Amino acid sequence: MYIVEAENIVKKLKDKVILNNLTLRVPKGSIYVLAGPNGSGKTTSMRVILGLIKRDSGYLRVLGLDPESREWNIAKSRIGYLPEDAQPYERLTGLEHIVFYARLYSQSIEDYSGMVEKALKIAGLPYQILNSKVTTYSRGMKRRLLLSITLMHNPELALLDEPTSGLDVVSSYRIKEVIREMRGNGTTFIIATHDLKEAEKIADRVGFIAKGSIIAEGTVREILETFNAESLEEAYVKVVGDEF
């Protein structure tokens, strides 16, 4: 079963083609890494999947629905999204962030309590840090806080744009641990990254993207064997050549 099915998606901005017949399928309960350099179409792909921007043509189903349909508003509560450029409110503490979003998402006291508990576990930050204003946080702490808010409601599908980019070793490791654990509990992840070393460690399936198209796709082992490569970096270079 596929959580996301996209076929021949085209998206243009003015006269520039951003997505060029993009085709991908994301199996339920998997970690699918969309890997490629900046400008390859990763973020636009995510935004189209989420219905944040409209595609010009192509077939798309996410959780069985077209993101441009009227029914899509119902499905949004089943999805989590962490943009690359997301930033917390620096005048609030980490705990105030968690409480605010738990109240926003929850339908009952039980929901609220469960979301707060889950967010605290995901963030994995000491109580003293959680009660400090975010302006004192490192980049890694901020990213862990944002991830906790993104995943506190146990989404069926989570889209994370460069979740570990520029982070310290500990924060990067903790975030990958959370992703693996939640995948084991049924959440499907689409992760956009330019870091192919990170992709190699975490991906169930990888889609190489260049100039808005998927140019190779498969498990890490399949890609390495297909292109006779020792790493995803080597495989990507073999596929793309000197285009970037």
N, C-alpha and C positions, 0 to 999 in steps of 0.2 A: 504493500500500500504506500502511495506517495502522499506526503503532506503538501508538497508544492509540485505542480506540473506546469512548465512553461515551454511553449513551442513557438519558435520563430518570432520572438518579441522584437519589435522595432520601436525605438524612441529617438526622435530628432529634436534638437533645440535649434530653432531657426533652420539653417541649412546644414548643420553639423549632425552627423549620425552618431549617437551616443551608444545605443544598443543596436546591434546589427544581426538580426535573426537569432537572438539569444535563445538557446534551448537547454533546459536542465530539468532533472527530476530528483527530488529529495525524499529518500525513504523515511517512513515514520520511525522515530526513535533513534535517529542517526545524528552524527556530527558531520555536516557537509561544509567543507571549507572552500570558499570562493577565493582563489588565490591569483594575484596579479599585481603589477605596479600601480602607483597612483595614475589616474587618468584612464585606466583600462575598462571602467564601467561597473566596478563593484558596488559603489554606493548608489548609483542610479538603479542598478538591478534590485537592490534592497527596497528602495523607495517605490519602485513599480510593484514589487511583490506586496508591499504594505498598502498599496492604493494611495500613497501620498502624492504621486504624480501619475498621470494617465499615459498609458502606452498608445502609440499610434496604430499598431496592428499586432496581431498574434494572439495565440490562445494562452490563457492563464487561469489556473485554479489553485487556490490556497485554502486549505481546510475544506476542500470541496466547493468553494464559492469563488465567484469572480470578484476581485477587489473593487471593481467599479459598479457592482450591483447594489441594489437597495438593501439587500440582506447583509451586506458587509459590516454594518455598524454593530450587528449582534456578535459577529465573530471577533471583533477587536479585543474583547475582554479575554480572549483565549491566546493572545499574542503578547510577547514582550519585545521591546526594541530599545537598543542602546546605541545611539549615534556616536560617531567618532568624536565629534566636537561638543558632546553634552557636558554641561558643567552644573554642579550643585550650587545652591544659594549660599554664599559665603557668610552671611550674617546669621544663618541658622546653625545649630549643632547637628551632628550626624543623627542623633536620636530624634531630634525634632523633624528631620527629613523623613525618617522611617515612620514615625507616628502620623505625620501628615498624609503620606501616601497610603498607609494602611487604612486610615479613615476614608480616604477617597475611593479605594478599591473595594472595601469590605461591605457585605450585605447584612452582617450580624456581628454581635459581640464575639462569637466564636471565630468567625472569619478574621476579625480584627486581631484578636489575640494570636491566632495561628500565623498571620502574616508578619506581625511584629517579631515573633519568635523565629520565624524562618529568615527574615531579613537580618536579624542580629547574628544568626549562625553563618549566613552567607558572607556578610561583611567581615566577620571574624576580627573585629577591632576591640581593643580593651575598653572597659567601661569609662575610664578616664578620658580616652580619646573621643568616644561617642558623645560625651557631655561637653566637649570643646567645640568652639565654632569652626566651621569648615575652612575658614581662612588660614587656620594653623595646620591644615592637612598637607601631606605630601601628595604628589600626583597619583601615586599608587593607592593611597588611602581614599582619595576622592573616587577613583575608578572602582574600588571595591564597594564603596557606599552606593554608587550609582548602579552597579550590578545587582546589589541586594534589593534595590527598589524595582529594578527591571524584572527580577525573578521571584519576588515575594509572593505573587499570586499563583505560582505553579503553572505558568503558561504551557500550552501544548506545543507552541512554536516560539522560539526566541531567535531574534536576529541581532547579532552583535557585530558592530563595525569597528575593526581594529581594537579589540578589547584589551590587548596586552601591550600595545605599541608604546614604547618609551618608558615602560615600567621597570622598577627594580626587580631583582630575582625573586624575592619573597612574594611580592604582590602578584607577579606573573604566575608563579607556581600555585598560589592560592586560588586564583581565578580559574586556572585550568582544572584544578581539583574540583571546584564547584561545578563546572561544566560537565565533567565526566560523571560526577555523582548524580546530577539531575538527568543526564542522558540515560543513566541506569534506571531512573524512576519514570522514564517515558517521555521526557521533553525532547523535542527535535530542535537541533540548533543549525542555523546557517551563520557561519562566521566569515567575514570578509577580512583578508589580511594580505599584506605584501611580504610578510615574513614567512618564507617557505620552510625555514627550519622549525618554526612554531607549528606550521601546518602539518609537517611530517610527524610531530609528536602526538597530535590530538585528533586528526581527521579519521573518520570512517571512510569517507569518500572526498575526493578533491576534484574541483573543476578549475582548470587553468583558463583564465579569461584574458583576452587581449583585443583591443579595439572593439569592445562591446560584444564579442562572440566567445563561446566556449570552444576552445581549440583542442582540448584533451580532457578526458574525464575517466575516473575509476578509483579503485582503492589505491593507497600509496604503493603497495606491492605491484599492482597491475601497471601503474604508470612507470615505476622504476624498471620493470621487466620489458615493457613495450618500447621504451626509449633507451634501454641498455645503459641506465644511469645509476650512479651511486647515491644520489640525493635528488630531492624535488627541484632544488635550484638548478642542478645540472640538466634535469629533464626539461625544465621550463626554457632554459637557454637553447637547448637543442630544438625545441618546438618553435620558439619565437625568432631565434636568430638575433639579428642586430636591429630589429624593428623598434626597440625601446632604448 
